[in-house]
Amino acid sequence: MNSATTNLRSLLKQALSFAVAFGIWLSPIPAGLTKEAWHLFAIFAAAIFAVAAIVHIIRLFTHFQVIIGSHHIPQWASYIAIVLGAFLSWMLCREARGAPPGQP
């Protein structure tokens, strides 16, 4: 397998993770869960995304290498991860406090 195919597979796996998180954010409150339980989940998920964004910010300043298997993750991937992590964290915090669409 050449490196272009390997890089594409790696990026697709990362995109799938963010797509799942975004799908959770857009989904309605599941039957059997209270609004408070769903908001607690949103706070927990937002904290995880915020920590991931902070780790990528640290990576940009310290230039440490991330190696998954035999793949070196490039530094530019951290810029994307920061934006997506911060966006998902912010949106989940809005969900947790029950802000209606269109209000910050």
C-alpha positions as a Markdown table, in Angstrom:
| # | Residue | x | y | z |
|---|---|---|---|---|
| 1 | Met | 0.0 | 0.0 | 0.0 |
| 2 | Asn | 1.5 | 3.4 | -0.9 |
| 3 | Ser | 1.7 | 6.3 | 1.4 |
| 4 | Ala | -1.1 | 8.3 | -0.3 |
| 5 | Thr | -3.6 | 5.5 | 0.2 |
| 6 | Thr | -2.4 | 5.1 | 3.8 |
| 7 | Asn | -2.8 | 8.9 | 4.5 |
| 8 | Leu | -6.2 | 8.9 | 3.0 |
| 9 | Arg | -7.3 | 6.0 | 5.1 |
| 10 | Ser | -6.0 | 7.8 | 8.2 |
| 11 | Leu | -7.8 | 11.0 | 7.4 |
| 12 | Leu | -11.0 | 9.1 | 6.7 |
| 13 | Lys | -10.9 | 7.4 | 10.1 |
| 14 | Gln | -10.4 | 10.8 | 11.7 |
| 15 | Ala | -13.3 | 12.3 | 9.7 |
| 16 | Leu | -15.5 | 9.4 | 10.8 |
| 17 | Ser | -14.8 | 10.2 | 14.5 |
| 18 | Phe | -15.8 | 13.8 | 14.0 |
| 19 | Ala | -18.9 | 12.8 | 12.0 |
| 20 | Val | -20.1 | 10.6 | 14.8 |
| 21 | Ala | -19.6 | 13.4 | 17.4 |
| 22 | Phe | -21.4 | 15.9 | 15.1 |
| 23 | Gly | -24.2 | 13.4 | 14.7 |
| 24 | Ile | -24.6 | 13.1 | 18.5 |
| 25 | Trp | -24.8 | 16.8 | 18.7 |
| 26 | Leu | -27.6 | 17.0 | 16.1 |
| 27 | Ser | -29.6 | 14.1 | 17.4 |
| 28 | Pro | -32.7 | 14.7 | 19.5 |
| 29 | Ile | -32.8 | 13.6 | 23.2 |
| 30 | Pro | -33.2 | 9.7 | 23.1 |
| 31 | Ala | -36.3 | 8.2 | 24.6 |
| 32 | Gly | -35.8 | 7.1 | 28.2 |
| 33 | Leu | -33.3 | 9.9 | 28.9 |
| 34 | Thr | -34.2 | 13.0 | 30.8 |
| 35 | Lys | -33.2 | 16.4 | 29.5 |
| 36 | Glu | -30.8 | 16.7 | 32.4 |
| 37 | Ala | -29.0 | 13.4 | 31.6 |
| 38 | Trp | -28.6 | 14.5 | 28.0 |
| 39 | His | -27.2 | 17.8 | 29.0 |
| 40 | Leu | -24.8 | 16.1 | 31.4 |
| 41 | Phe | -23.6 | 13.9 | 28.5 |
| 42 | Ala | -23.2 | 17.0 | 26.4 |
| 43 | Ile | -21.0 | 18.6 | 29.1 |
| 44 | Phe | -18.9 | 15.5 | 29.4 |
| 45 | Ala | -18.4 | 15.2 | 25.6 |
| 46 | Ala | -17.6 | 19.0 | 25.4 |
| 47 | Ala | -14.9 | 18.6 | 28.0 |
| 48 | Ile | -13.3 | 15.7 | 26.1 |
| 49 | Phe | -13.2 | 17.8 | 22.9 |
| 50 | Ala | -11.8 | 20.8 | 24.7 |
| 51 | Val | -9.0 | 18.7 | 26.2 |
| 52 | Ala | -8.2 | 17.3 | 22.7 |
| 53 | Ala | -8.1 | 20.9 | 21.3 |
| 54 | Ile | -5.8 | 22.0 | 24.1 |
| 55 | Val | -3.4 | 19.0 | 23.5 |
| 56 | His | -3.2 | 20.0 | 19.8 |
| 57 | Ile | -2.4 | 23.6 | 20.7 |
| 58 | Ile | 0.4 | 22.3 | 22.9 |
| 59 | Arg | 1.6 | 20.1 | 20.1 |
| 60 | Leu | 1.9 | 23.1 | 17.8 |
| 61 | Phe | 4.1 | 24.9 | 20.3 |
| 62 | Thr | 6.3 | 22.0 | 21.3 |
| 63 | His | 6.4 | 20.3 | 17.9 |
| 64 | Phe | 6.1 | 16.8 | 19.4 |
| 65 | Gln | 5.5 | 14.0 | 16.9 |
| 66 | Val | 2.4 | 11.9 | 16.9 |
| 67 | Ile | 2.8 | 8.4 | 15.5 |
| 68 | Ile | -0.1 | 6.1 | 15.1 |
| 69 | Gly | 1.0 | 2.7 | 14.0 |
| 70 | Ser | 3.6 | 3.4 | 11.4 |
| 71 | His | 2.0 | 6.7 | 10.4 |
| 72 | His | 3.4 | 10.1 | 11.3 |
| 73 | Ile | 0.6 | 12.6 | 11.7 |
| 74 | Pro | 1.6 | 16.0 | 10.2 |
| 75 | Gln | 1.5 | 19.2 | 12.1 |
| 76 | Trp | -1.2 | 20.7 | 9.9 |
| 77 | Ala | -3.6 | 18.1 | 11.1 |
| 78 | Ser | -3.4 | 19.8 | 14.5 |
| 79 | Tyr | -4.9 | 23.0 | 13.1 |
| 80 | Ile | -7.9 | 21.1 | 11.8 |
| 81 | Ala | -8.2 | 19.3 | 15.1 |
| 82 | Ile | -8.1 | 22.5 | 17.1 |
| 83 | Val | -10.9 | 24.1 | 15.0 |
| 84 | Leu | -13.1 | 21.0 | 15.1 |
| 85 | Gly | -12.5 | 20.3 | 18.7 |
| 86 | Ala | -13.2 | 23.9 | 19.8 |
| 87 | Phe | -16.3 | 24.1 | 17.6 |
| 88 | Leu | -17.7 | 20.8 | 18.9 |
| 89 | Ser | -16.9 | 21.8 | 22.5 |
| 90 | Trp | -18.6 | 25.1 | 22.1 |
| 91 | Met | -21.7 | 23.7 | 20.4 |
| 92 | Leu | -22.0 | 20.9 | 23.1 |
| 93 | Cys | -21.8 | 23.6 | 25.8 |
| 94 | Arg | -24.6 | 25.5 | 24.1 |
| 95 | Glu | -26.6 | 22.2 | 24.0 |
| 96 | Ala | -25.9 | 21.6 | 27.7 |
| 97 | Arg | -27.3 | 24.9 | 28.8 |
| 98 | Gly | -30.3 | 24.6 | 26.4 |
| 99 | Ala | -29.6 | 27.6 | 24.2 |
| 100 | Pro | -32.0 | 27.9 | 21.3 |
| 101 | Pro | -30.6 | 27.9 | 17.8 |
| 102 | Gly | -29.3 | 31.3 | 16.7 |
| 103 | Gln | -28.2 | 32.4 | 20.2 |
| 104 | Pro | -24.6 | 32.2 | 21.4 |
